[in-house]
């Protein structure tokens, strides 16, 4: 892993907006709107990012863990069945909600964050410290070991950006990327975050994330 923590700049924040619900967790951007899932309320919120105003809200069939846009739809990872915490990938259609059929169990019943590269879903496993490339049936076709806990991922061109949690004793949260198509991808650290940046979602030249403890949604310049 290249670049030491001492050489990293802090996130270049652009704007903060209040979360419409406590414990903001899942996050996606469709090019116009933010879609947020609250771990506490188990609801999904469509938000105008310029105003922070909610234009759509509905209940989810589980606790939202993460989200990503796939064309005109979204995919969510949900924690279901209470304390069993079974992880499923579900389709969400804005204006209609979750599809009642077609839920897919996460590989090894473990899934944290999602990203879409235009063809395939990528799924991170936080405590396994790796990301998986999935085929259209959500079967694993490639595994990339990262070596740190992953608390958010998003594609930016040919790079898979990620929010990594090193633990308080080792420096907290850092933003990194991997060249995921390389033969042996290695994380490149590019910024230090003063808070645990939960979820990542791309919006043009910006990334959005959640400041979970502050109940705020944060946009920052994509570091390189």
N, C-alpha and C positions, 0 to 999 in steps of 0.2 A: 504494500500500500504506500503510494508516494505522497509527498508533501507533509511536513510535520505540522502539529497543531500551532506551534509558535508562528508559522508563516501564513496562517489562514486569516483572511479578513472576516469580519462579522457580516451577517446577511445584510444586503442593501434593501431595507424595507421600503415599500412604496406606499402602502395603505393598510389600515386595519379597519375591519368592520365588526360590529358585535354579532356573535352567534345568536340565532333566533331561539336556541335551546341550550341547556347545559350539556357539558361533556361532548363537544363537537368531535366527531370521529371520522366517519366516511366523508370523502370530498371528491367531487368531479367538476369539470368545467366543459360545457358543450360548445364553447365559442361565443356564447351570449350570456348564459346563465350559470350560476353556481348551484350545484346539487350537494346538499349536506345531510348526513345521517347522524342523529344523536344517539350515543350509547345509552343515555339515561332514559329518554322518552321512547326510544324505538320508533321514531317517526323520521320521514324523509321530508326535506324542505327544499323547494325551488326558490332561489334568491336572485334578485336583481343586484349585481355586485356594486353598481354605482350608487345605489341607495341603501343597500342592506335590507330591502323590503321583501317579505315573503309573498310569492304569488301562487304557490301551490304547497299543500301539506297533506301527507297521508301516512297511515300506519304501515309499518313493515312487519312481515311475519317472523321477526327475530330482531336481534340487536345488530344494527349496521356496523360493520367493521371497516369496510373500504368500498370504493366505487371507481369506475372508469367509464368513459364514453366509448361506445361502439357504434359508429354511424349515428343514426337518429335515436338510438336506444342507450341504455346504461346497463352495466353489469355490477351487481353488488355481491360482496361476501357478507353473509349474515351468520351470526351466532344463534343457533336454534336449540330448542329442547332444554331450556333452562340451564341448570348447572352442568348438564352433559356437554354443553358448549360445542355441539356439532356444527361444523362449518360447511356451508353450502354456497355455491355461486347461483344467483338468480337474475333473470331478466327483469328490467324495469323500463316501462314505456311512459315517458312524460305525458301527463294528461289522462293516463289510464291506470298506472300503478304496476304492481308486480304480477307477472304471469303465474297462474296457479299450478301449471305443469312445467316440466322441463328443468327443475332444480337439479344441479349436479353437485355431488359431494366433492369437497376439496381432496386432493391427493393426501392419503394418510390421515384424513380428517383434520388437516392442518392448513390453514390459509390466513394470511394477514392482509396483504395489500395487492391491488390489481393495477395493471397498465396494459394498454392496447397499442401494438406497433403498426397497426393498419392491416395486419393479416392474422396475427395470433395474440392471444392473451398471455401476459406474464404475471405470475403469482409469486409473491414472496412468502417465506415461512420465517417469521421473526426469530424464533428460538433455535431453529435449525440453521439460521444464518446463511440462507441461500435463496435464489430465485429460480423459478421453473418456467420454461416456455411450454405452453400448452397447445395442442392441436385443436381443431374445431369441435372435437368431442371432449375437450378438456382433459385429454390424456397427456402425460408428461412426455415431451420429445427432447428436452434438453435441460440440464441442471447446471447452474453456475454458483459455485461456492463463493461467498463474499467475506466471511470471517468475522462479521459483526452483526448485531441485531439490527434488523431493517424495520423502520417504522413509517415508511412511505416510499412509493416509486412512481415515476412518470417518464414517458418517452419524450425526448427533445431531439428531433431529427434522428441521427443514428446512435444517439447516446441514451442509455437508461440512467436517469438521475435517481438518486435515492437519499433518503434521510436515514442516517445511521446513529444508533444509540450506543455510546461507549461506556455508559454508566457514569455516575457523578464523580467517582474517584479518578476516572480516566479522561475527563474533559466534557462529558455531557453529549450534546447532539452536534453532528457535523453533516454537511451536505457533500455528496460525492457523486461521481458518475462512473459507469463502466462502458467500454466499447463492447457491447454485448455480442457483436458478430465476430469479434476477434477469436483466435484459436484458444487463448488462455486469458480471458478478461480479468483485469486487476482494477480494484477501486482506486480512483484518483480523487483525493480530498480537495474541495474547492472553496469551502466556507465553513465558518463556525456559527452555530445558532445559539442565542442566549436562552432559548427555551426548547423543550422537546417538540420538534416539528412533526406533528402527527398527520399523515397523509400528504401527498403531493398531487397537484393538478396543474397542467399547463394551460396558459392563456396567452398566446402570442409570445412576447418576449418576457413574460412573467411566469412565475410559479406561485401557486396558492398553497397554503398549508393551514393547519389548525394550531393555535396556541391553546391547547386543551385546558390547562389550568386557569388561564385568563378568560376563557369562554369568548375567544375572538378568532376571526379568520384573517389571515395575513397574506398579502401579496408581496413578493420580493423579486428583484431582478435576477434573471438566470445567471448564476456565476459560471465562469469558464476558466 
